Amino acid sequence: MRNSSKNAPHLTLIGAGPGDPELLTLKAVKALQQAEVVLYDALVNDDILDLAENAVKVSVGKRKGAHSFTQDEINQLIVTYAHEFGAVVRLKGGDPFVFGRGKEEEEFAAKHGIETTVIPGISSCIAVPASIGIPVTYRGASESFWVITGTTSSHKLSDDVALAAQSTATVVILMGLSKLEEITKIYKGLGKSNTPIAIIQNGTRIDQREIVGTIKSIVKQAKKVALKGPAVLVIGEVVNFAAVKELASEDFVSEDEFVFQNLDTFPF
């Protein structure tokens, strides 16, 4: 539909959540139903796209080794469609401001006179660990958590991983599966080979898979079960609360054992 009513061009940045369509917010549902154009990422669930039944849908997804559009091209598409159609939705997995480059798109739109509404989404950094019972914080076990991109714009492991590994915080790494060996090497170098780690593939989706083990065992097990991206890595003592079927190490401590061993340290 053309912008025949001459509505002011407008961009809505929507976070589609971690994958499960039922985790989409009500505000996001309403915006999708009213959209004229939806520019969507590769990880967005088809059931969510179906909500925008009257919209033109344009895939602009970027996956490892396969970019249908560069970020500059996506920015320009936003402006072009906004002026042509009016209401444009930029639909991103997770939250648009958590490694989603949402702010960059908002700034580009503003330079071209287009106002933006941001509708946050549930980030995979919290929802995916929770899907297997892992809290990113827990009294007596973890007072904070880091959320780090596993792969920077230069395709290297973020230097922040080495900093986070020195702390007692939970470390959640997004887009880091391809850097798993580098990550475990950092922890081993700090004498943390027995630190629990979980890898969750396709978190919250019906095809979700996960394994749990320790730093010293996880690389071998991940290769054995052929885990693939997208995946979330969770490192830290809170991983001991995970409820999973596939364990990567015999020395994994169950939730009951973990709580029992640490009752004296938890200020209930």
N, C-alpha and C positions, 0 to 999 in steps of 0.2 A: 504494500500500500504506500503510495506516495504521500508526502506531507502536504496534501491539498488544503488542509485546514490552516496551514501556516503556523502550526504550533511552534513555539520556540524550541530549538534543538536542545536535547537533554540527554545526558549519559547517566545510567544507573549501574554502579559496580556492585555485583552480587556475589557473595560467597556461597557456593553450592554445598559446602560441607565436605566431610571426608569420603562420601561415596553412597551411603545408604540414603535413598531419596526421602525417607521419613524424618531425616535429621535436618531437612531444609526448613528455614524459618517461615512463619506465616507471612511476614512482610515480603520475603523473597517470592513466595508463591503469587501474591497479588501483583507484584511488579512484572513477573514473567507473563501473567495473563493479560497484562496491558501493553506489553512490548510490541513494537513494530518490527524491530530487528534484534536478533540475539547473536552476538559473537561469542562463541563458546570454546572452551579448552578441551583437550583430548581426554581428560580424566572425568569429565562431567557425565553422569549417568543418563542414559536415554530416557528414563522415566521422568527425570527432571525437565529435559528438553520438551517432552510432550505437553508440559503445562503451558508452554508458549505456543498454543495451537494455531494462532492467527499470525504469527511472526515469521519473517524471513530468517532462516537459520544459516549461519555461516561458520564453518569450522575454521578456527585459527590456531588449533592446538599445536603445542610443541612437545615432542617426545624426544628421548635421547637418540641423537643421530638422524632425526627426521623433523625438520621445521617446515611447516607449510607456509608460514609467514614469519618474517623477522619482526622484532618488536617495533621497529620504526614503521613497518608496513601496517602493523596492527593499529598503531596510533593514528595513522592516516585514514585507515578504514573507519575508525570510530568517528572521526570528523566528517568524512564523506557521507556516511550513512545517517549521521545525526542531522545534517543539513538537508538530506534528501527525504528522510522518513519522519524525523522528529524524535520519538522515544527509542533510544538505543540502549540495550542491555549488554553489558560485558560480564559474562558468566564464567566464574573461575572456581576451580576446586578449592576446598578448604575455606580460608578467609583471604580476601583480596589484598590485605595488608601484611600477610605473613608469607614472605617469599613469593608473592603473587604479582609484583610490579604494578599493583593497583595505583599507588601514589604517582608513579610516572605517567600513567595514562590519565589520571585526573589533572595533573599539571599541564599535559599536552592539550587536553580538551579546553582547559581554562585559557590557554594562550590563543585559542581560536573562538573565544566567546561562548563556550559551551559549559553550562553549569552541571555539576555532578552530585548525585546522591549516592552515599555508600551504605550498603546493607551488609553488615558483617555476617560471616558464616562460621560454623563450628570448625575450629582448626583441627587438622589431623594430629597435631602434636599433643593434644590432650585426649581427643575422642578415640584415636586408634589404640593407644595403650589401655584406655579404660575398657575397650571392647574385649580384652582378655583379662580384665580384673586388675590392671596395674594402675595405681594412683601415682601421679608424678611427684606428689609430696605425701609424706606420712610422718606423723610425730615420732621422733626418735630415730627415724631412718633417713629422711631427706627433708631439709629445711627450704630447699629451693630447687629450681630446675632450669637448665639451659635448653634453648631451642636453636639448633645450628643447621645451616645448609651443608650437606655433605659435599656439594660440588659448587664452586664459585663460578663467576662469569668467565674466569680464565681456565675453567675445567680442572681446577686443582682442589684438593681438600682444604677446607677452611682452617686457618691457623688457630681459630678459636677452639677447635677440638682439643688441641694440646693444652690449652689453658683450662678448659673445663675438666679435663681428665685429672688435673691436679686437685680438684675440689672433691667434696663429699656429696655434691649435688647430683640429682638425676640429670642425665644427658640424653636429650632426644635429638636424633639426627635425621633430617628429611633429605631424601634424594642421595643417600649415602651408601647404598648397597654395593655399588661398583668400587667403593673405596674401603670396603670392609677390612681387607688385609692391612691397609695403612692405619686404619683406626685401631685395630687390635694391637698392632706393633707399638703404637704410642702408649697404650695401657700396659702392655708387657714391660716396656722400658721403665715404667714407674712402679714396677713390682705389683701390678694389679691383675695378674693373670686369672685370679679366681673371682673377679668381679662378675656378677650376673649380667646377662645381656639377652634381649629378646629382639627378634626380627619378625615384623608383621607385614605380610604382603596383602595388598588389596583390602586394607582395613575397613571394617564395617560393611563390606559388600558380601554378597552371597558366596563369592568364590574366595573368601578370605582364607589365608593359610598363615601359620605362625610356628616358630620354633623358639625354644628357650634353652640357654646353656650358660657357659662362662666364656670369658675372653679367650681362654686357651683352646677351647673346643669348637667355637661357633663357626669358624671359617670352613673347617672340614665338613661339618654338618650341613651348612648352607649349600655347599657344593653337592653334597650327597642327595639332598631333596630338591635340588635345582630351583631354589627360590629366585624370583625375578622381580623387577620393579614394576609398579611403584611399591616401595616398602619403607616402613618406618623402623628405625633402630632405637631401642631404649636401653640405656646402660645405667646400672646402679642397683643398690640394695632393694629398692622397691620392686624390682623384677621378680623377687622371690614370692610375690603375691600372685603371680600369673597363674591362670588356670588354662593349661594347654594340654594337647594330646602328644605332641612331638617334643621330646626333650633332647637337647644336644649333648648332655653330659650326665653321667651317673652321679656326679657330686652336686647336682642341683638340689637345693634345699626347698622342701615343700612349704606352703603357706603356714600350716600348723606348726611345723618345726621352727620356722622363722620366728613366729610370734612367741612360741614357748621359750626359745633361746634368748629372746630380747625383752621379756616381760619387765625386767628390772630397769630397762632403759627408757621405756615408753611412759610419759607422764599422763596417764589416762585420768 
